[in-house]
C-alpha cells in the first residue's frame, strides 16, 4: 500500500524516467551486474533516484513515463531527420530500460510508454487529464521542452540540482514565457532533437522577436515590420523568415508536446496502486540488489521486508 502521509492529494508527480535512466547509465560504475552477468548500473542508479523521490515526496498520484518511440515517433513521419543525430541506445541499455519499467510497476507506480508518443507527450497528456480534475503537476525533469506545460500552480523540478520553478520562473530561465517555448524552438531550433529552426536565427533573436510579436503566427503575419525593429540584422532576419516560414511552422509542430496521447488503461488522477511483492522480490534477486536497497524498496512499497538467507543471494555493491 502507498504511504498515507505525503504530497497533497491534489498533486500529480510526472517523472521523465528516461532522463534519469540515461544519467545513471553514464554516471554509475559498470561493476553492477545482474544475475546473468549483464550490466545493471543504469537500473541500480535509477532505483536510487526513484527511492529518493518516493521517500522525500511520498506521492499519492504519480506517473513514470518512458521513451519507447525512439525511432517510431509520430514526429518522424513529419520530419524524417527528427533526432537523427542521436546514436541508437546500446542493447545493454535497452535491456536495463525494461528492468526499470518493471521496477516502477512492481512498486505500484503508473508506468506509461508508447510506440508512437514520446515520454514528453505522455507526461503532457497525463497532466492535461489530471488538470481537468483540479490537480496540479510536478514535472520531475530538467528538460526545457517540458516547461511549456507549466500553468498556474504547476512546478518543474530539476531533481539532481534541487531546483524548482513555476510558469512564472520560465522567462528567467529560457528568455520566453512557458507557452512560447514551441515558437521559440521553431525559430532558433533545438540541436538536441535535431530541429533545424530558421537558419541564421539564434536564441537571443528568437526571444526578442517573440517579446515583440507574442507568437510565431503573429510574427509571420507581420514579417514586413521586422526590418524596422531595433534588432541587429533585422533586414536579413525578415528575409530568412519569408524564406523559411513553413519550415518554422513544421519545427513548431515538432517542438509542441502532444496532449492527446493514449494513456489506456490508466486514467487520471493516476493514483499509486498496490505493490507487487512477488515481482519486487524477483527483480531484487535478478538485479542483485543488496539488503539495504531491498529494505528501502519494500518500505517505499509499504511491504514488510524479511532479509533473504545470505547463502541464497549474491549481492551487488550498494550504490547508496
Legacy VTK file of the C-alpha trace (Angstrom):
# vtk DataFile Version 3.0
C-alpha trace
ASCII
DATASET POLYDATA
POINTS 320 float
0.000 0.000 0.000
1.191 3.527 -0.684
2.046 5.547 2.431
-0.889 7.546 3.767
1.088 10.697 4.525
2.886 12.569 1.792
2.349 15.020 -1.037
-1.052 16.776 -1.146
-3.817 14.725 -2.731
-4.181 17.342 -5.461
-0.595 16.916 -6.703
0.411 14.620 -9.571
4.124 13.854 -9.915
5.168 13.230 -13.525
8.587 11.591 -13.880
10.657 11.849 -17.048
12.136 8.409 -16.386
14.340 8.067 -19.462
16.346 11.137 -18.465
17.289 9.538 -15.152
18.000 6.130 -16.694
20.425 7.743 -19.153
22.062 9.751 -16.362
22.587 6.607 -14.327
23.974 4.763 -17.366
26.635 7.436 -17.815
27.421 8.078 -14.143
27.229 4.721 -12.344
30.264 2.373 -12.388
29.992 -0.703 -14.590
30.728 -3.078 -11.701
26.974 -3.587 -11.198
25.820 -6.789 -12.899
22.566 -8.713 -12.845
22.146 -12.425 -12.171
23.008 -13.197 -15.804
26.201 -11.173 -15.669
24.745 -8.378 -17.794
25.325 -4.667 -16.942
22.917 -3.330 -14.312
24.437 0.059 -13.497
21.611 2.095 -15.073
18.859 0.268 -13.209
20.762 0.497 -9.918
21.164 4.243 -10.419
17.526 4.627 -11.446
16.428 2.692 -8.355
18.443 5.113 -6.221
16.764 8.113 -7.850
13.295 6.591 -7.579
13.757 5.712 -3.919
14.947 9.215 -3.058
11.923 10.680 -4.830
9.422 8.355 -3.142
10.964 8.753 0.303
11.098 12.529 0.066
7.723 13.225 -1.554
5.563 10.175 -0.753
3.413 10.943 -3.784
-0.165 9.726 -3.803
-0.503 10.250 -7.555
2.417 9.574 -9.874
3.227 8.571 -13.445
6.620 7.345 -14.617
6.980 7.934 -18.364
9.478 6.087 -20.559
10.564 6.653 -24.153
9.817 3.702 -26.401
9.262 5.765 -29.560
12.990 6.161 -30.221
12.618 5.739 -33.983
8.870 5.257 -34.431
7.501 8.526 -33.021
4.782 10.320 -34.990
7.261 13.198 -35.419
9.403 11.051 -37.706
6.513 10.997 -40.188
6.559 14.806 -40.152
10.329 15.142 -40.373
12.474 12.087 -41.099
15.605 13.680 -39.623
13.997 14.211 -36.211
16.545 13.103 -33.584
18.603 11.512 -36.385
21.744 12.919 -34.760
21.357 10.568 -31.785
23.089 7.173 -31.882
20.855 4.192 -31.097
20.861 3.006 -27.496
23.164 0.000 -26.981
21.481 -3.316 -26.312
22.833 -3.384 -22.747
20.973 -0.156 -22.030
17.756 -1.285 -23.741
17.746 -4.347 -21.509
18.034 -2.140 -18.442
15.170 0.091 -19.575
12.925 -2.968 -19.389
14.119 -3.641 -15.825
13.494 -0.009 -14.839
9.926 -0.144 -16.124
9.322 -3.427 -14.337
10.704 -1.988 -11.091
8.443 1.066 -11.203
5.423 -1.130 -11.929
6.299 -3.524 -9.089
6.299 -0.543 -6.715
2.696 0.202 -7.711
3.523 3.277 -9.809
1.707 4.112 -13.042
4.129 3.335 -15.895
3.496 4.993 -19.263
5.203 4.072 -22.547
4.025 4.138 -26.162
5.460 3.244 -29.561
4.276 6.476 -31.232
4.389 9.065 -28.464
7.438 10.186 -26.523
7.680 10.460 -22.757
7.092 14.234 -23.005
3.776 13.587 -24.771
2.720 11.040 -22.171
3.569 13.493 -19.396
1.679 16.304 -21.140
-1.368 14.132 -21.764
-1.446 12.829 -18.187
-1.131 16.355 -16.821
-3.923 17.595 -19.093
-6.230 14.846 -17.798
-5.336 15.436 -14.154
-5.687 19.198 -14.519
-9.328 18.730 -15.531
-9.844 17.091 -12.124
-8.280 20.032 -10.320
-4.827 18.539 -9.800
-1.583 20.446 -10.225
1.515 18.837 -11.712
5.094 18.489 -10.507
7.175 17.554 -13.553
10.350 15.803 -12.414
12.812 16.626 -15.195
15.452 19.144 -16.223
14.266 19.086 -19.872
13.492 22.636 -21.021
10.880 21.382 -23.508
8.634 20.294 -20.635
8.464 23.848 -19.272
5.890 24.605 -21.987
3.377 22.563 -19.950
3.554 24.741 -16.847
0.456 26.651 -15.794
-0.772 28.154 -12.532
0.451 26.138 -9.545
2.359 23.564 -11.633
6.072 23.161 -10.980
9.037 21.680 -12.766
11.715 20.085 -10.616
15.319 19.535 -11.657
15.808 16.783 -9.107
19.593 16.489 -9.419
20.178 20.215 -8.857
17.371 20.657 -6.350
15.808 23.486 -8.381
12.058 24.076 -8.791
10.243 26.663 -10.863
6.732 27.511 -11.993
5.488 29.142 -15.193
6.416 32.493 -13.647
10.049 31.368 -13.467
10.352 30.227 -17.080
11.253 33.648 -18.613
14.247 33.987 -16.287
15.481 30.529 -17.323
14.693 30.482 -21.031
14.013 34.083 -22.058
10.425 33.443 -23.143
7.112 32.583 -21.475
6.210 28.933 -20.915
3.605 28.872 -23.690
6.094 30.449 -26.124
8.659 27.653 -25.910
7.405 25.770 -29.032
7.503 29.041 -31.044
10.927 29.807 -29.615
12.314 26.415 -30.675
10.620 26.815 -34.054
12.769 29.903 -34.618
16.137 29.040 -33.087
15.921 25.265 -33.402
16.999 22.567 -30.990
20.249 20.738 -31.716
19.468 18.038 -29.132
16.375 16.897 -31.071
17.791 17.879 -34.482
15.086 20.506 -35.032
16.584 22.983 -37.537
14.556 26.126 -36.830
15.122 29.114 -39.114
18.705 29.305 -40.414
20.584 32.292 -39.020
18.184 32.983 -36.131
19.704 32.355 -32.726
18.307 32.238 -29.218
18.556 35.967 -28.474
16.938 36.989 -31.754
14.164 34.415 -31.319
13.420 35.698 -27.812
13.447 39.328 -28.976
11.055 38.578 -31.841
8.612 36.764 -29.560
8.809 39.539 -26.971
7.698 41.989 -29.676
5.175 39.906 -31.641
3.987 37.443 -28.987
3.772 34.368 -31.210
5.183 32.754 -34.331
1.892 33.239 -36.180
1.822 36.962 -35.452
5.479 37.266 -36.423
4.993 35.579 -39.812
1.807 37.556 -40.467
3.615 40.844 -39.783
7.028 39.968 -41.150
7.128 43.248 -43.110
7.572 45.034 -39.762
10.731 43.139 -38.846
13.208 45.295 -40.853
12.160 48.331 -38.805
12.873 46.749 -35.425
15.853 47.804 -33.344
17.371 44.405 -33.936
20.804 43.625 -35.282
20.469 42.200 -38.785
16.734 42.951 -38.828
16.505 43.102 -42.625
18.282 39.754 -43.083
16.103 38.262 -40.352
12.976 39.291 -42.259
14.328 37.658 -45.417
15.066 34.452 -43.549
11.577 34.374 -42.093
9.992 34.854 -45.517
12.131 32.063 -46.986
11.686 29.597 -44.132
8.261 30.387 -42.687
6.818 26.968 -43.484
9.859 25.285 -42.014
9.327 27.289 -38.824
5.729 26.074 -38.628
6.912 22.480 -39.081
9.522 22.933 -36.362
6.838 24.241 -34.026
4.824 21.058 -34.569
7.919 19.009 -33.744
8.562 21.025 -30.571
4.955 21.052 -29.325
4.163 18.418 -26.717
1.035 16.405 -27.544
-1.782 16.456 -25.009
-3.833 13.633 -26.531
-1.536 10.609 -26.309
-3.334 7.327 -25.476
-2.924 6.503 -21.781
-5.246 3.491 -21.533
-5.701 1.509 -19.331
-4.750 4.274 -16.913
-6.833 7.347 -16.155
-6.468 10.489 -14.071
-5.654 11.144 -11.309
-3.167 8.224 -11.620
-3.178 7.091 -8.005
-0.461 4.798 -6.708
-1.604 1.211 -6.658
-0.771 -1.910 -4.686
2.836 -3.047 -4.906
3.575 -6.496 -6.322
5.628 -8.254 -3.637
6.419 -11.288 -5.803
7.594 -9.152 -8.724
9.636 -6.920 -6.417
11.339 -9.952 -4.848
12.088 -11.471 -8.269
13.541 -8.217 -9.563
15.639 -7.752 -6.434
17.158 -11.181 -6.998
17.634 -10.736 -10.741
19.238 -7.327 -10.323
21.241 -8.430 -7.275
20.111 -5.564 -5.082
21.824 -5.533 -1.715
19.923 -5.800 1.592
19.812 -2.037 2.188
18.343 -1.380 -1.252
15.809 -4.184 -0.807
14.769 -2.847 2.582
14.255 0.647 1.148
12.294 -0.707 -1.826
9.961 -2.688 0.411
9.495 0.280 2.739
8.695 2.546 -0.232
6.129 -0.020 -1.382
4.611 -0.381 2.085
5.612 -4.040 2.314
7.150 -5.994 5.172
10.762 -6.939 4.482
12.493 -10.135 5.556
16.178 -10.336 4.537
16.903 -13.427 2.404
19.397 -16.005 3.558
22.889 -14.835 2.681
23.699 -18.150 1.036
20.790 -17.800 -1.372
21.762 -14.456 -2.822
24.852 -12.876 -4.336
24.516 -9.148 -3.744
25.849 -6.309 -5.809
27.741 -3.445 -4.126
25.377 -0.927 -2.575
25.407 2.359 -4.537
23.722 4.290 -1.692
LINES 1 321
320 0 1 2 3 4 5 6 7 8 9 10 11 12 13 14 15 16 17 18 19 20 21 22 23 24 25 26 27 28 29 30 31 32 33 34 35 36 37 38 39 40 41 42 43 44 45 46 47 48 49 50 51 52 53 54 55 56 57 58 59 60 61 62 63 64 65 66 67 68 69 70 71 72 73 74 75 76 77 78 79 80 81 82 83 84 85 86 87 88 89 90 91 92 93 94 95 96 97 98 99 100 101 102 103 104 105 106 107 108 109 110 111 112 113 114 115 116 117 118 119 120 121 122 123 124 125 126 127 128 129 130 131 132 133 134 135 136 137 138 139 140 141 142 143 144 145 146 147 148 149 150 151 152 153 154 155 156 157 158 159 160 161 162 163 164 165 166 167 168 169 170 171 172 173 174 175 176 177 178 179 180 181 182 183 184 185 186 187 188 189 190 191 192 193 194 195 196 197 198 199 200 201 202 203 204 205 206 207 208 209 210 211 212 213 214 215 216 217 218 219 220 221 222 223 224 225 226 227 228 229 230 231 232 233 234 235 236 237 238 239 240 241 242 243 244 245 246 247 248 249 250 251 252 253 254 255 256 257 258 259 260 261 262 263 264 265 266 267 268 269 270 271 272 273 274 275 276 277 278 279 280 281 282 283 284 285 286 287 288 289 290 291 292 293 294 295 296 297 298 299 300 301 302 303 304 305 306 307 308 309 310 311 312 313 314 315 316 317 318 319
